[in-house]
């Protein structure tokens, strides 16, 4: 991605969890795989909220 981030903490409908960018994917379109364990509550609001994203470590 242009930001350099590869992992995102998201909320989508009633789902919550960590999603990553799969650099080896051969799909040409954007998609999100949701695991059943990510379902926290039922919701019809499919707004994608990014709560946090990966950042480079300050350790050298």
C-alpha positions as a Python dict, from the first residue, in 0.01 Angstrom:
ca = {
    (1, 'X'): (0, 0, 0),
    (2, 'X'): (110, 357, -46),
    (3, 'X'): (116, 416, 332),
    (4, 'X'): (351, 122, 388),
    (5, 'X'): (101, -39, 626),
    (6, 'X'): (20, -404, 585),
    (7, 'X'): (-207, -473, 886),
    (8, 'X'): (-524, -295, 992),
    (9, 'X'): (-749, -316, 1298),
    (10, 'X'): (-1101, -283, 1156),
    (11, 'X'): (-1468, -281, 1240),
    (12, 'X'): (-1715, -376, 969),
    (13, 'X'): (-2083, -427, 1049),
    (14, 'X'): (-2068, -641, 1365),
    (15, 'X'): (-1723, -778, 1284),
    (16, 'X'): (-1403, -666, 1455),
    (17, 'X'): (-1048, -782, 1405),
    (18, 'X'): (-713, -761, 1236),
    (19, 'X'): (-685, -783, 858),
    (20, 'X'): (-364, -794, 657),
    (21, 'X'): (-258, -721, 301),
    (22, 'X'): (-174, -1045, 122),
    (23, 'X'): (108, -944, -113),
    (24, 'X'): (103, -1288, -277),
    (25, 'X'): (-265, -1262, -376),
    (26, 'X'): (-336, -1296, -747),
    (27, 'X'): (-680, -1133, -720),
    (28, 'X'): (-716, -806, -912),
    (29, 'X'): (-987, -670, -684),
    (30, 'X'): (-1011, -566, -321),
    (31, 'X'): (-1170, -817, -84),
    (32, 'X'): (-1183, -888, 289),
    (33, 'X'): (-1203, -1240, 431),
    (34, 'X'): (-1406, -1256, 752),
    (35, 'X'): (-1370, -1540, 1003),
    (36, 'X'): (-1672, -1645, 1212),
    (37, 'X'): (-1477, -1558, 1530),
    (38, 'X'): (-1464, -1193, 1420),
    (39, 'X'): (-1844, -1157, 1461),
    (40, 'X'): (-1911, -966, 1783),
    (41, 'X'): (-2274, -857, 1727),
    (42, 'X'): (-2537, -843, 1451),
    (43, 'X'): (-2548, -520, 1246),
    (44, 'X'): (-2671, -399, 908),
    (45, 'X'): (-2426, -104, 901),
    (46, 'X'): (-2153, -206, 656),
    (47, 'X'): (-1939, 104, 711),
    (48, 'X'): (-1571, 7, 722),
    (49, 'X'): (-1393, 171, 1016),
    (50, 'X'): (-1015, 152, 1051),
    (51, 'X'): (-927, 172, 1419),
    (52, 'X'): (-549, 141, 1385),
    (53, 'X'): (-281, 40, 1136),
    (54, 'X'): (65, -109, 1149),
    (55, 'X'): (355, 128, 1189),
    (56, 'X'): (728, 77, 1139),
    (57, 'X'): (910, -20, 1457),
    (58, 'X'): (1135, 241, 1619),
    (59, 'X'): (1380, -36, 1713),
    (60, 'X'): (1695, -39, 1503),
}
